[in-house]
């Protein structure tokens, strides 16, 4: 199940969609994601190398509160 969660997350499926596809509750999925992420080991970062990082923005509460327009 964890491998399926990882695969679907890499494919860009959202939390609710992943839960629906796997036929599990959203809360169950979130607990599994937390347990998966707790086992991730941070890779070593070398000085003098360049790295590319993507941005991620999350919302807590109402999304409308984050818009200024």
CHARMM internal coordinates of N, CA and C (Angstrom, degrees):
IC EDIT
DIST 1 N 1 CA 1.4552
DIST 1 CA 1 C 1.5316
ANGL 1 N 1 CA 1 C 110.21
DIST 1 C 2 N 1.3337
ANGL 1 CA 1 C 2 N 117.35
DIHE 1 N 1 CA 1 C 2 N -42.90
DIST 2 N 2 CA 1.4636
ANGL 1 C 2 N 2 CA 120.13
DIHE 1 CA 1 C 2 N 2 CA -179.72
DIST 2 CA 2 C 1.5230
ANGL 2 N 2 CA 2 C 111.64
DIHE 1 C 2 N 2 CA 2 C -61.69
DIST 2 C 3 N 1.3203
ANGL 2 CA 2 C 3 N 117.39
DIHE 2 N 2 CA 2 C 3 N -38.27
DIST 3 N 3 CA 1.4635
ANGL 2 C 3 N 3 CA 120.33
DIHE 2 CA 2 C 3 N 3 CA 178.86
DIST 3 CA 3 C 1.5218
ANGL 3 N 3 CA 3 C 110.88
DIHE 2 C 3 N 3 CA 3 C -65.20
DIST 3 C 4 N 1.3240
ANGL 3 CA 3 C 4 N 116.98
DIHE 3 N 3 CA 3 C 4 N -36.90
DIST 4 N 4 CA 1.4624
ANGL 3 C 4 N 4 CA 120.37
DIHE 3 CA 3 C 4 N 4 CA 176.98
DIST 4 CA 4 C 1.5262
ANGL 4 N 4 CA 4 C 110.68
DIHE 3 C 4 N 4 CA 4 C -66.21
DIST 4 C 5 N 1.3271
ANGL 4 CA 4 C 5 N 116.82
DIHE 4 N 4 CA 4 C 5 N -40.14
DIST 5 N 5 CA 1.4625
ANGL 4 C 5 N 5 CA 121.15
DIHE 4 CA 4 C 5 N 5 CA 177.66
DIST 5 CA 5 C 1.5223
ANGL 5 N 5 CA 5 C 110.17
DIHE 4 C 5 N 5 CA 5 C -61.22
DIST 5 C 6 N 1.3105
ANGL 5 CA 5 C 6 N 116.85
DIHE 5 N 5 CA 5 C 6 N -45.76
DIST 6 N 6 CA 1.4673
ANGL 5 C 6 N 6 CA 121.43
DIHE 5 CA 5 C 6 N 6 CA 179.28
DIST 6 CA 6 C 1.5185
ANGL 6 N 6 CA 6 C 110.30
DIHE 5 C 6 N 6 CA 6 C -61.41
DIST 6 C 7 N 1.3140
ANGL 6 CA 6 C 7 N 117.24
DIHE 6 N 6 CA 6 C 7 N -45.95
DIST 7 N 7 CA 1.4646
ANGL 6 C 7 N 7 CA 121.79
DIHE 6 CA 6 C 7 N 7 CA -179.38
DIST 7 CA 7 C 1.5281
ANGL 7 N 7 CA 7 C 111.62
DIHE 6 C 7 N 7 CA 7 C -61.32
DIST 7 C 8 N 1.3258
ANGL 7 CA 7 C 8 N 116.97
DIHE 7 N 7 CA 7 C 8 N -47.35
DIST 8 N 8 CA 1.4633
ANGL 7 C 8 N 8 CA 120.68
DIHE 7 CA 7 C 8 N 8 CA -179.17
DIST 8 CA 8 C 1.5266
ANGL 8 N 8 CA 8 C 111.74
DIHE 7 C 8 N 8 CA 8 C -66.19
DIST 8 C 9 N 1.3201
ANGL 8 CA 8 C 9 N 116.84
DIHE 8 N 8 CA 8 C 9 N -34.99
DIST 9 N 9 CA 1.4613
ANGL 8 C 9 N 9 CA 120.71
DIHE 8 CA 8 C 9 N 9 CA 176.98
DIST 9 CA 9 C 1.5205
ANGL 9 N 9 CA 9 C 110.58
DIHE 8 C 9 N 9 CA 9 C -66.21
DIST 9 C 10 N 1.3288
ANGL 9 CA 9 C 10 N 117.14
DIHE 9 N 9 CA 9 C 10 N -42.32
DIST 10 N 10 CA 1.4618
ANGL 9 C 10 N 10 CA 120.95
DIHE 9 CA 9 C 10 N 10 CA 177.54
DIST 10 CA 10 C 1.5226
ANGL 10 N 10 CA 10 C 111.53
DIHE 9 C 10 N 10 CA 10 C -63.65
DIST 10 C 11 N 1.3242
ANGL 10 CA 10 C 11 N 117.13
DIHE 10 N 10 CA 10 C 11 N -30.13
DIST 11 N 11 CA 1.4558
ANGL 10 C 11 N 11 CA 121.57
DIHE 10 CA 10 C 11 N 11 CA 178.70
DIST 11 CA 11 C 1.5312
ANGL 11 N 11 CA 11 C 112.12
DIHE 10 C 11 N 11 CA 11 C -78.32
DIST 11 C 12 N 1.3237
ANGL 11 CA 11 C 12 N 116.72
DIHE 11 N 11 CA 11 C 12 N -8.04
DIST 12 N 12 CA 1.4612
ANGL 11 C 12 N 12 CA 120.29
DIHE 11 CA 11 C 12 N 12 CA 175.30
DIST 12 CA 12 C 1.5100
ANGL 12 N 12 CA 12 C 115.46
DIHE 11 C 12 N 12 CA 12 C 95.36
DIST 12 C 13 N 1.3309
ANGL 12 CA 12 C 13 N 118.86
DIHE 12 N 12 CA 12 C 13 N 10.98
DIST 13 N 13 CA 1.4531
ANGL 12 C 13 N 13 CA 120.48
DIHE 12 CA 12 C 13 N 13 CA 178.05
DIST 13 CA 13 C 1.5237
ANGL 13 N 13 CA 13 C 109.41
DIHE 12 C 13 N 13 CA 13 C -71.25
DIST 13 C 14 N 1.3103
ANGL 13 CA 13 C 14 N 115.47
DIHE 13 N 13 CA 13 C 14 N 144.08
DIST 14 N 14 CA 1.4514
ANGL 13 C 14 N 14 CA 120.88
DIHE 13 CA 13 C 14 N 14 CA 177.83
DIST 14 CA 14 C 1.5214
ANGL 14 N 14 CA 14 C 111.34
DIHE 13 C 14 N 14 CA 14 C -79.10
DIST 14 C 15 N 1.3137
ANGL 14 CA 14 C 15 N 114.68
DIHE 14 N 14 CA 14 C 15 N 175.19
DIST 15 N 15 CA 1.4678
ANGL 14 C 15 N 15 CA 121.43
DIHE 14 CA 14 C 15 N 15 CA -177.58
DIST 15 CA 15 C 1.5329
ANGL 15 N 15 CA 15 C 111.28
DIHE 14 C 15 N 15 CA 15 C -61.01
DIST 15 C 16 N 1.3157
ANGL 15 CA 15 C 16 N 116.70
DIHE 15 N 15 CA 15 C 16 N -52.08
DIST 16 N 16 CA 1.4714
ANGL 15 C 16 N 16 CA 120.01
DIHE 15 CA 15 C 16 N 16 CA -177.27
DIST 16 CA 16 C 1.5276
ANGL 16 N 16 CA 16 C 111.88
DIHE 15 C 16 N 16 CA 16 C -64.90
DIST 16 C 17 N 1.3175
ANGL 16 CA 16 C 17 N 116.32
DIHE 16 N 16 CA 16 C 17 N -39.28
DIST 17 N 17 CA 1.4675
ANGL 16 C 17 N 17 CA 120.08
DIHE 16 CA 16 C 17 N 17 CA 179.74
DIST 17 CA 17 C 1.5258
ANGL 17 N 17 CA 17 C 110.40
DIHE 16 C 17 N 17 CA 17 C -66.63
DIST 17 C 18 N 1.3203
ANGL 17 CA 17 C 18 N 117.04
DIHE 17 N 17 CA 17 C 18 N -42.96
DIST 18 N 18 CA 1.4667
ANGL 17 C 18 N 18 CA 120.89
DIHE 17 CA 17 C 18 N 18 CA 178.72
DIST 18 CA 18 C 1.5246
ANGL 18 N 18 CA 18 C 110.39
DIHE 17 C 18 N 18 CA 18 C -61.17
DIST 18 C 19 N 1.3205
ANGL 18 CA 18 C 19 N 116.66
DIHE 18 N 18 CA 18 C 19 N -44.23
DIST 19 N 19 CA 1.4744
ANGL 18 C 19 N 19 CA 120.62
DIHE 18 CA 18 C 19 N 19 CA 178.94
DIST 19 CA 19 C 1.5240
ANGL 19 N 19 CA 19 C 110.44
DIHE 18 C 19 N 19 CA 19 C -61.85
DIST 19 C 20 N 1.3213
ANGL 19 CA 19 C 20 N 116.46
DIHE 19 N 19 CA 19 C 20 N -41.10
DIST 20 N 20 CA 1.4700
ANGL 19 C 20 N 20 CA 120.36
DIHE 19 CA 19 C 20 N 20 CA -179.83
DIST 20 CA 20 C 1.5211
ANGL 20 N 20 CA 20 C 111.03
DIHE 19 C 20 N 20 CA 20 C -65.74
DIST 20 C 21 N 1.3381
ANGL 20 CA 20 C 21 N 117.33
DIHE 20 N 20 CA 20 C 21 N -44.06
DIST 21 N 21 CA 1.4620
ANGL 20 C 21 N 21 CA 121.11
DIHE 20 CA 20 C 21 N 21 CA -179.55
DIST 21 CA 21 C 1.5244
ANGL 21 N 21 CA 21 C 110.75
DIHE 20 C 21 N 21 CA 21 C -63.79
DIST 21 C 22 N 1.3302
ANGL 21 CA 21 C 22 N 116.94
DIHE 21 N 21 CA 21 C 22 N -40.73
DIST 22 N 22 CA 1.4649
ANGL 21 C 22 N 22 CA 120.95
DIHE 21 CA 21 C 22 N 22 CA -178.44
DIST 22 CA 22 C 1.5337
ANGL 22 N 22 CA 22 C 112.89
DIHE 21 C 22 N 22 CA 22 C -85.06
DIST 22 C 23 N 1.3339
ANGL 22 CA 22 C 23 N 115.45
DIHE 22 N 22 CA 22 C 23 N -5.75
DIST 23 N 23 CA 1.4686
ANGL 22 C 23 N 23 CA 121.68
DIHE 22 CA 22 C 23 N 23 CA -179.63
DIST 23 CA 23 C 1.5239
ANGL 23 N 23 CA 23 C 112.47
DIHE 22 C 23 N 23 CA 23 C 57.37
DIST 23 C 24 N 1.3512
ANGL 23 CA 23 C 24 N 114.21
DIHE 23 N 23 CA 23 C 24 N 48.48
DIST 24 N 24 CA 1.4634
ANGL 23 C 24 N 24 CA 120.74
DIHE 23 CA 23 C 24 N 24 CA 174.75
DIST 24 CA 24 C 1.5261
ANGL 24 N 24 CA 24 C 108.03
DIHE 23 C 24 N 24 CA 24 C -130.32
DIST 24 C 25 N 1.3188
ANGL 24 CA 24 C 25 N 116.87
DIHE 24 N 24 CA 24 C 25 N 163.81
DIST 25 N 25 CA 1.4589
ANGL 24 C 25 N 25 CA 121.33
DIHE 24 CA 24 C 25 N 25 CA 178.11
DIST 25 CA 25 C 1.5208
ANGL 25 N 25 CA 25 C 110.44
DIHE 24 C 25 N 25 CA 25 C -71.24
DIST 25 C 26 N 1.3237
ANGL 25 CA 25 C 26 N 115.91
DIHE 25 N 25 CA 25 C 26 N 151.41
DIST 26 N 26 CA 1.4602
ANGL 25 C 26 N 26 CA 120.91
DIHE 25 CA 25 C 26 N 26 CA 178.03
DIST 26 CA 26 C 1.5276
ANGL 26 N 26 CA 26 C 110.20
DIHE 25 C 26 N 26 CA 26 C -60.06
DIST 26 C 27 N 1.3321
ANGL 26 CA 26 C 27 N 117.43
DIHE 26 N 26 CA 26 C 27 N -40.44
DIST 27 N 27 CA 1.4664
ANGL 26 C 27 N 27 CA 120.14
DIHE 26 CA 26 C 27 N 27 CA 179.71
DIST 27 CA 27 C 1.5280
ANGL 27 N 27 CA 27 C 111.20
DIHE 26 C 27 N 27 CA 27 C -63.49
DIST 27 C 28 N 1.3132
ANGL 27 CA 27 C 28 N 117.07
DIHE 27 N 27 CA 27 C 28 N -37.82
DIST 28 N 28 CA 1.4660
ANGL 27 C 28 N 28 CA 120.92
DIHE 27 CA 27 C 28 N 28 CA 176.87
DIST 28 CA 28 C 1.5220
ANGL 28 N 28 CA 28 C 110.32
DIHE 27 C 28 N 28 CA 28 C -64.28
DIST 28 C 29 N 1.3220
ANGL 28 CA 28 C 29 N 116.16
DIHE 28 N 28 CA 28 C 29 N -43.31
DIST 29 N 29 CA 1.4591
ANGL 28 C 29 N 29 CA 120.90
DIHE 28 CA 28 C 29 N 29 CA 178.52
DIST 29 CA 29 C 1.5226
ANGL 29 N 29 CA 29 C 110.68
DIHE 28 C 29 N 29 CA 29 C -61.14
DIST 29 C 30 N 1.3215
ANGL 29 CA 29 C 30 N 117.05
DIHE 29 N 29 CA 29 C 30 N -46.08
DIST 30 N 30 CA 1.4653
ANGL 29 C 30 N 30 CA 120.15
DIHE 29 CA 29 C 30 N 30 CA -179.52
DIST 30 CA 30 C 1.5257
ANGL 30 N 30 CA 30 C 111.73
DIHE 29 C 30 N 30 CA 30 C -62.19
DIST 30 C 31 N 1.3294
ANGL 30 CA 30 C 31 N 117.36
DIHE 30 N 30 CA 30 C 31 N -40.04
DIST 31 N 31 CA 1.4710
ANGL 30 C 31 N 31 CA 120.19
DIHE 30 CA 30 C 31 N 31 CA 177.13
DIST 31 CA 31 C 1.5204
ANGL 31 N 31 CA 31 C 110.93
DIHE 30 C 31 N 31 CA 31 C -63.05
DIST 31 C 32 N 1.3315
ANGL 31 CA 31 C 32 N 116.84
DIHE 31 N 31 CA 31 C 32 N -39.69
DIST 32 N 32 CA 1.4682
ANGL 31 C 32 N 32 CA 120.35
DIHE 31 CA 31 C 32 N 32 CA 178.53
DIST 32 CA 32 C 1.5276
ANGL 32 N 32 CA 32 C 110.90
DIHE 31 C 32 N 32 CA 32 C -67.78
DIST 32 C 33 N 1.3328
ANGL 32 CA 32 C 33 N 117.13
DIHE 32 N 32 CA 32 C 33 N -39.57
DIST 33 N 33 CA 1.4622
ANGL 32 C 33 N 33 CA 120.13
DIHE 32 CA 32 C 33 N 33 CA 178.11
DIST 33 CA 33 C 1.5235
ANGL 33 N 33 CA 33 C 110.35
DIHE 32 C 33 N 33 CA 33 C -62.15
DIST 33 C 34 N 1.3219
ANGL 33 CA 33 C 34 N 116.87
DIHE 33 N 33 CA 33 C 34 N -42.24
DIST 34 N 34 CA 1.4670
ANGL 33 C 34 N 34 CA 120.25
DIHE 33 CA 33 C 34 N 34 CA 177.98
DIST 34 CA 34 C 1.5169
ANGL 34 N 34 CA 34 C 110.20
DIHE 33 C 34 N 34 CA 34 C -61.89
DIST 34 C 35 N 1.3294
ANGL 34 CA 34 C 35 N 117.86
DIHE 34 N 34 CA 34 C 35 N -43.33
DIST 35 N 35 CA 1.4695
ANGL 34 C 35 N 35 CA 119.98
DIHE 34 CA 34 C 35 N 35 CA -179.77
DIST 35 CA 35 C 1.5318
ANGL 35 N 35 CA 35 C 111.22
DIHE 34 C 35 N 35 CA 35 C -66.58
DIST 35 C 36 N 1.3367
ANGL 35 CA 35 C 36 N 117.01
DIHE 35 N 35 CA 35 C 36 N -34.12
DIST 36 N 36 CA 1.4698
ANGL 35 C 36 N 36 CA 120.79
DIHE 35 CA 35 C 36 N 36 CA 177.73
DIST 36 CA 36 C 1.5257
ANGL 36 N 36 CA 36 C 109.63
DIHE 35 C 36 N 36 CA 36 C -67.13
DIST 36 C 37 N 1.3405
ANGL 36 CA 36 C 37 N 116.62
DIHE 36 N 36 CA 36 C 37 N -45.68
DIST 37 N 37 CA 1.4638
ANGL 36 C 37 N 37 CA 119.94
DIHE 36 CA 36 C 37 N 37 CA -176.03
DIST 37 CA 37 C 1.5252
ANGL 37 N 37 CA 37 C 112.81
DIHE 36 C 37 N 37 CA 37 C -69.43
DIST 37 C 38 N 1.3192
ANGL 37 CA 37 C 38 N 117.51
DIHE 37 N 37 CA 37 C 38 N -26.23
DIST 38 N 38 CA 1.4673
ANGL 37 C 38 N 38 CA 120.11
DIHE 37 CA 37 C 38 N 38 CA 178.93
DIST 38 CA 38 C 1.5308
ANGL 38 N 38 CA 38 C 111.74
DIHE 37 C 38 N 38 CA 38 C -67.59
DIST 38 C 39 N 1.3281
ANGL 38 CA 38 C 39 N 116.83
DIHE 38 N 38 CA 38 C 39 N -20.33
DIST 39 N 39 CA 1.4748
ANGL 38 C 39 N 39 CA 120.54
DIHE 38 CA 38 C 39 N 39 CA -179.30
DIST 39 CA 39 C 1.5273
ANGL 39 N 39 CA 39 C 112.89
DIHE 38 C 39 N 39 CA 39 C -95.41
DIST 39 C 40 N 1.3255
ANGL 39 CA 39 C 40 N 117.71
DIHE 39 N 39 CA 39 C 40 N 0.39
DIST 40 N 40 CA 1.4645
ANGL 39 C 40 N 40 CA 120.53
DIHE 39 CA 39 C 40 N 40 CA 179.47
DIST 40 CA 40 C 1.5232
ANGL 40 N 40 CA 40 C 109.42
DIHE 39 C 40 N 40 CA 40 C -75.89
DIST 40 C 41 N 1.3105
ANGL 40 CA 40 C 41 N 115.85
DIHE 40 N 40 CA 40 C 41 N 127.73
DIST 41 N 41 CA 1.4584
ANGL 40 C 41 N 41 CA 121.45
DIHE 40 CA 40 C 41 N 41 CA 178.62
DIST 41 CA 41 C 1.5294
ANGL 41 N 41 CA 41 C 108.11
DIHE 40 C 41 N 41 CA 41 C -96.59
DIST 41 C 42 N 1.3347
ANGL 41 CA 41 C 42 N 115.88
DIHE 41 N 41 CA 41 C 42 N 131.01
DIST 42 N 42 CA 1.4623
ANGL 41 C 42 N 42 CA 119.60
DIHE 41 CA 41 C 42 N 42 CA -179.68
DIST 42 CA 42 C 1.5220
ANGL 42 N 42 CA 42 C 109.47
DIHE 41 C 42 N 42 CA 42 C -67.82
DIST 42 C 43 N 1.3392
ANGL 42 CA 42 C 43 N 117.20
DIHE 42 N 42 CA 42 C 43 N 129.76
DIST 43 N 43 CA 1.4620
ANGL 42 C 43 N 43 CA 119.77
DIHE 42 CA 42 C 43 N 43 CA 179.11
DIST 43 CA 43 C 1.5312
ANGL 43 N 43 CA 43 C 110.30
DIHE 42 C 43 N 43 CA 43 C -71.96
DIST 43 C 44 N 1.3148
ANGL 43 CA 43 C 44 N 116.52
DIHE 43 N 43 CA 43 C 44 N 153.17
DIST 44 N 44 CA 1.4725
ANGL 43 C 44 N 44 CA 118.46
DIHE 43 CA 43 C 44 N 44 CA 178.19
DIST 44 CA 44 C 1.5308
ANGL 44 N 44 CA 44 C 110.15
DIHE 43 C 44 N 44 CA 44 C -66.99
DIST 44 C 45 N 1.3208
ANGL 44 CA 44 C 45 N 115.18
DIHE 44 N 44 CA 44 C 45 N 143.17
DIST 45 N 45 CA 1.4601
ANGL 44 C 45 N 45 CA 120.83
DIHE 44 CA 44 C 45 N 45 CA 178.97
DIST 45 CA 45 C 1.5215
ANGL 45 N 45 CA 45 C 107.61
DIHE 44 C 45 N 45 CA 45 C -110.68
DIST 45 C 46 N 1.3270
ANGL 45 CA 45 C 46 N 116.04
DIHE 45 N 45 CA 45 C 46 N 121.71
DIST 46 N 46 CA 1.4598
ANGL 45 C 46 N 46 CA 121.19
DIHE 45 CA 45 C 46 N 46 CA -177.33
DIST 46 CA 46 C 1.5245
ANGL 46 N 46 CA 46 C 110.42
DIHE 45 C 46 N 46 CA 46 C -93.88
DIST 46 C 47 N 1.3228
ANGL 46 CA 46 C 47 N 116.09
DIHE 46 N 46 CA 46 C 47 N 140.02
DIST 47 N 47 CA 1.4581
ANGL 46 C 47 N 47 CA 121.76
DIHE 46 CA 46 C 47 N 47 CA 176.59
DIST 47 CA 47 C 1.5252
ANGL 47 N 47 CA 47 C 108.61
DIHE 46 C 47 N 47 CA 47 C -76.52
DIST 47 C 48 N 1.3309
ANGL 47 CA 47 C 48 N 116.15
DIHE 47 N 47 CA 47 C 48 N 138.92
DIST 48 N 48 CA 1.4543
ANGL 47 C 48 N 48 CA 120.55
DIHE 47 CA 47 C 48 N 48 CA 178.35
DIST 48 CA 48 C 1.5194
ANGL 48 N 48 CA 48 C 114.28
DIHE 47 C 48 N 48 CA 48 C 91.37
DIST 48 C 49 N 1.3119
ANGL 48 CA 48 C 49 N 117.39
DIHE 48 N 48 CA 48 C 49 N 1.65
DIST 49 N 49 CA 1.4652
ANGL 48 C 49 N 49 CA 121.61
DIHE 48 CA 48 C 49 N 49 CA 177.69
DIST 49 CA 49 C 1.5130
ANGL 49 N 49 CA 49 C 108.62
DIHE 48 C 49 N 49 CA 49 C -106.66
DIST 49 C 50 N 1.3260
ANGL 49 CA 49 C 50 N 116.91
DIHE 49 N 49 CA 49 C 50 N 158.29
DIST 50 N 50 CA 1.4558
ANGL 49 C 50 N 50 CA 119.83
DIHE 49 CA 49 C 50 N 50 CA 177.18
DIST 50 CA 50 C 1.5264
ANGL 50 N 50 CA 50 C 109.17
DIHE 49 C 50 N 50 CA 50 C -105.99
DIST 50 C 51 N 1.3222
ANGL 50 CA 50 C 51 N 115.45
DIHE 50 N 50 CA 50 C 51 N 146.37
DIST 51 N 51 CA 1.4580
ANGL 50 C 51 N 51 CA 121.88
DIHE 50 CA 50 C 51 N 51 CA -177.76
DIST 51 CA 51 C 1.5217
ANGL 51 N 51 CA 51 C 108.84
DIHE 50 C 51 N 51 CA 51 C -132.20
DIST 51 C 52 N 1.3282
ANGL 51 CA 51 C 52 N 116.21
DIHE 51 N 51 CA 51 C 52 N 147.76
DIST 52 N 52 CA 1.4524
ANGL 51 C 52 N 52 CA 121.57
DIHE 51 CA 51 C 52 N 52 CA 175.80
DIST 52 CA 52 C 1.5213
ANGL 52 N 52 CA 52 C 108.23
DIHE 51 C 52 N 52 CA 52 C -109.95
DIST 52 C 53 N 1.3252
ANGL 52 CA 52 C 53 N 116.39
DIHE 52 N 52 CA 52 C 53 N 131.23
DIST 53 N 53 CA 1.4535
ANGL 52 C 53 N 53 CA 121.66
DIHE 52 CA 52 C 53 N 53 CA -177.12
DIST 53 CA 53 C 1.5240
ANGL 53 N 53 CA 53 C 108.47
DIHE 52 C 53 N 53 CA 53 C -127.22
DIST 53 C 54 N 1.3162
ANGL 53 CA 53 C 54 N 116.72
DIHE 53 N 53 CA 53 C 54 N 131.73
DIST 54 N 54 CA 1.4574
ANGL 53 C 54 N 54 CA 121.66
DIHE 53 CA 53 C 54 N 54 CA 175.57
DIST 54 CA 54 C 1.5203
ANGL 54 N 54 CA 54 C 109.18
DIHE 53 C 54 N 54 CA 54 C -88.10
DIST 54 C 55 N 1.3294
ANGL 54 CA 54 C 55 N 115.73
DIHE 54 N 54 CA 54 C 55 N 154.31
DIST 55 N 55 CA 1.4537
ANGL 54 C 55 N 55 CA 120.73
DIHE 54 CA 54 C 55 N 55 CA 178.39
DIST 55 CA 55 C 1.5174
ANGL 55 N 55 CA 55 C 110.10
DIHE 54 C 55 N 55 CA 55 C -94.72
DIST 55 C 56 N 1.3221
ANGL 55 CA 55 C 56 N 115.45
DIHE 55 N 55 CA 55 C 56 N 151.21
DIST 56 N 56 CA 1.4515
ANGL 55 C 56 N 56 CA 120.61
DIHE 55 CA 55 C 56 N 56 CA 175.12
DIST 56 CA 56 C 1.5215
ANGL 56 N 56 CA 56 C 107.38
DIHE 55 C 56 N 56 CA 56 C -139.69
DIST 56 C 57 N 1.3084
ANGL 56 CA 56 C 57 N 116.47
DIHE 56 N 56 CA 56 C 57 N 133.33
DIST 57 N 57 CA 1.4490
ANGL 56 C 57 N 57 CA 120.99
DIHE 56 CA 56 C 57 N 57 CA 179.04
DIST 57 CA 57 C 1.5182
ANGL 57 N 57 CA 57 C 108.21
DIHE 56 C 57 N 57 CA 57 C -121.88
DIST 57 C 58 N 1.3098
ANGL 57 CA 57 C 58 N 116.05
DIHE 57 N 57 CA 57 C 58 N 132.71
DIST 58 N 58 CA 1.4552
ANGL 57 C 58 N 58 CA 120.38
DIHE 57 CA 57 C 58 N 58 CA 178.31
DIST 58 CA 58 C 1.5222
ANGL 58 N 58 CA 58 C 109.01
DIHE 57 C 58 N 58 CA 58 C -119.85
DIST 58 C 59 N 1.3026
ANGL 58 CA 58 C 59 N 115.89
DIHE 58 N 58 CA 58 C 59 N 158.72
DIST 59 N 59 CA 1.4487
ANGL 58 C 59 N 59 CA 121.92
DIHE 58 CA 58 C 59 N 59 CA -179.23
DIST 59 CA 59 C 1.5201
ANGL 59 N 59 CA 59 C 109.89
DIHE 58 C 59 N 59 CA 59 C -117.29
DIST 59 C 60 N 1.3203
ANGL 59 CA 59 C 60 N 114.78
DIHE 59 N 59 CA 59 C 60 N 137.78
DIST 60 N 60 CA 1.4535
ANGL 59 C 60 N 60 CA 120.83
DIHE 59 CA 59 C 60 N 60 CA 171.93
DIST 60 CA 60 C 1.5157
ANGL 60 N 60 CA 60 C 106.05
DIHE 59 C 60 N 60 CA 60 C -122.06
DIST 60 C 61 N 1.3030
ANGL 60 CA 60 C 61 N 116.93
DIHE 60 N 60 CA 60 C 61 N 120.53
DIST 61 N 61 CA 1.4509
ANGL 60 C 61 N 61 CA 120.31
DIHE 60 CA 60 C 61 N 61 CA -177.61
DIST 61 CA 61 C 1.5095
ANGL 61 N 61 CA 61 C 111.16
DIHE 60 C 61 N 61 CA 61 C 96.57
DIST 61 C 62 N 1.3253
ANGL 61 CA 61 C 62 N 116.58
DIHE 61 N 61 CA 61 C 62 N -142.42
DIST 62 N 62 CA 1.4567
ANGL 61 C 62 N 62 CA 121.55
DIHE 61 CA 61 C 62 N 62 CA -177.07
DIST 62 CA 62 C 1.5130
ANGL 62 N 62 CA 62 C 110.63
DIHE 61 C 62 N 62 CA 62 C -87.74
DIST 62 C 63 N 1.3131
ANGL 62 CA 62 C 63 N 117.31
DIHE 62 N 62 CA 62 C 63 N 132.15
DIST 63 N 63 CA 1.4631
ANGL 62 C 63 N 63 CA 121.43
DIHE 62 CA 62 C 63 N 63 CA 179.77
DIST 63 CA 63 C 1.5301
ANGL 63 N 63 CA 63 C 111.55
DIHE 62 C 63 N 63 CA 63 C -66.18
DIST 63 C 64 N 1.3147
ANGL 63 CA 63 C 64 N 117.66
DIHE 63 N 63 CA 63 C 64 N -33.26
DIST 64 N 64 CA 1.4654
ANGL 63 C 64 N 64 CA 120.92
DIHE 63 CA 63 C 64 N 64 CA -178.42
DIST 64 CA 64 C 1.5225
ANGL 64 N 64 CA 64 C 111.86
DIHE 63 C 64 N 64 CA 64 C -59.60
DIST 64 C 65 N 1.3180
ANGL 64 CA 64 C 65 N 118.18
DIHE 64 N 64 CA 64 C 65 N -28.37
DIST 65 N 65 CA 1.4640
ANGL 64 C 65 N 65 CA 122.12
DIHE 64 CA 64 C 65 N 65 CA -178.76
DIST 65 CA 65 C 1.5248
ANGL 65 N 65 CA 65 C 110.80
DIHE 64 C 65 N 65 CA 65 C -66.65
DIST 65 C 66 N 1.3328
ANGL 65 CA 65 C 66 N 118.96
DIHE 65 N 65 CA 65 C 66 N -19.81
DIST 66 N 66 CA 1.4651
ANGL 65 C 66 N 66 CA 121.98
DIHE 65 CA 65 C 66 N 66 CA -177.54
DIST 66 CA 66 C 1.5330
ANGL 66 N 66 CA 66 C 112.94
DIHE 65 C 66 N 66 CA 66 C -90.18
DIST 66 C 67 N 1.3277
ANGL 66 CA 66 C 67 N 117.69
DIHE 66 N 66 CA 66 C 67 N -9.32
DIST 67 N 67 CA 1.4566
ANGL 66 C 67 N 67 CA 120.92
DIHE 66 CA 66 C 67 N 67 CA -178.73
DIST 67 CA 67 C 1.5190
ANGL 67 N 67 CA 67 C 110.23
DIHE 66 C 67 N 67 CA 67 C -93.75
DIST 67 C 68 N 1.3238
ANGL 67 CA 67 C 68 N 116.64
DIHE 67 N 67 CA 67 C 68 N 138.24
DIST 68 N 68 CA 1.4502
ANGL 67 C 68 N 68 CA 120.80
DIHE 67 CA 67 C 68 N 68 CA 179.85
DIST 68 CA 68 C 1.5250
ANGL 68 N 68 CA 68 C 111.93
DIHE 67 C 68 N 68 CA 68 C -102.33
DIST 68 C 69 N 1.3150
ANGL 68 CA 68 C 69 N 118.11
DIHE 68 N 68 CA 68 C 69 N -10.06
DIST 69 N 69 CA 1.4536
ANGL 68 C 69 N 69 CA 121.35
DIHE 68 CA 68 C 69 N 69 CA -173.35
DIST 69 CA 69 C 1.4509
ANGL 69 N 69 CA 69 C 112.12
DIHE 68 C 69 N 69 CA 69 C -99.11
END
COOR INIT
IC SEED 1 N 1 CA 1 C
IC BUILD
